Amino acid sequence: MYTDSIRRVASTRLPTRWGVFNALAFERELSNGSGRLETALAIMLGDPASHELTRGAPLLRIHAQCLTGEMFRSLRCDCGDQLDMAMREIAHEARGLVIYEHQEGRGIGLIAKLQA
């Protein structure tokens, strides 16, 4: 359960090998009284709403955090390659965004993922 309030808590320029993106961090509190937060990052290039009628919808990748695939380049996972491809294609189109969810292993967590 979540509360209805999503807050933008940070905004910065993010220089990458594909170009300079804008990074926007968001959080919301779980409504179960635990005080825990759910966080997500939107990594955006250009204005996704611009030229919508002439260029179609912007590219979008929703990506779950993957330490083993993105940082350590585990051969059991292609998450790092998928994220690289998405960032490269967004840079090629000069607009789009990646929603980067802070939920390792699609929500099971790093330890459970390693045990699996």
N, C-alpha and C positions, 0 to 999 in steps of 0.2 A: 504494500500500500504506500502511496505517495501523497504528499500534499499537492495542492494545485499550483504552488508558487515555484517557478523556475527562475533563478537569478543568474545574471551574467556577473561573474566575479573577477574576470581578468580579460584583457584585450591587449595584444601586442603584435608587432611585425615578426614574422618567422622566416628568416632566410634559409632556404633549402637548396639542394643541388638542382631543383627544377624551377626555382624562382623564389621571389619573396611573397609569401602567403600572409594572410591575416589569421591569427589564432585567437579564438574566442572561447573562454572557459565558462561552463555553466554548472550549477549545482542545484539540487533540491533535497529537502529533508524527507526522510521516510516518515510516514504518518503513524507509525506504531509506537511512538514515544521513546524510541531508543536513542534519538539524537543523531543517528547515523545519516550520512549524506551520500547521495548518488551523484557522480560527476560525469561530465562528457566534455569533449573538446570539438569545436567546429573549426576546421582548417579551410580557409576560403581564399580563392584567387579571383580577382575581378569582381564584378557585380553579377551574381547569378541571375538577377531579374532583368538585366539589360538585354536588349535585342531579342527578347523572348519570342516575339512574333516572327522574326526573320530567321532566327538561328535555332529555334526549338528549345526544349528544356535543357538546363545546364547539367553537366555530368555530376553524379552524386555517388559516393561510396560510403556505405555504413560499415565501419570496421571495428571489430572487437580487439582490444589489446591482446598482444601475443608476444610475451617476452622471449620465449624460446625461438620463435620464428623470425622476429624482427631484430632482436639484439644479437642472439647467438647463431642465427641462420641454421637452425636445426634442419636436417634433411628429412625429418618426419613431418614437416609443416611447410606450406608455401605461403603463409600469411605475409611474410616480408616481401616476397615477390609480388603478391597481389597489391599490397600497399604501394610499392614502387611503381607498378604499372598504372594504378589509379592516379597517383601524383603526376606522373609523366603525361598521361592523357589530358588531365586537367590543365597542365601547363601548355600543352599543344593547342588546346581549345581557348586558352587564355581566360577561362572562367569555369567555376565549378566549386564543389566543396566535398570534404571528407568529414563525416561525423565519426569521431574516434571515441569509442565507448570504453570507459574504465571498468572492464569486466573480464579479467583474464580467463581464458579458456571458455568463452561464452557463458561466463558467470559461475563456473565451478571453482575457480581460484587456481593459483599456480601449483600449490602442493598436490591437490587432487589431480590436476592435469599431469603432473610428473608421475604420480602413482599409477595413472591409467596407462 
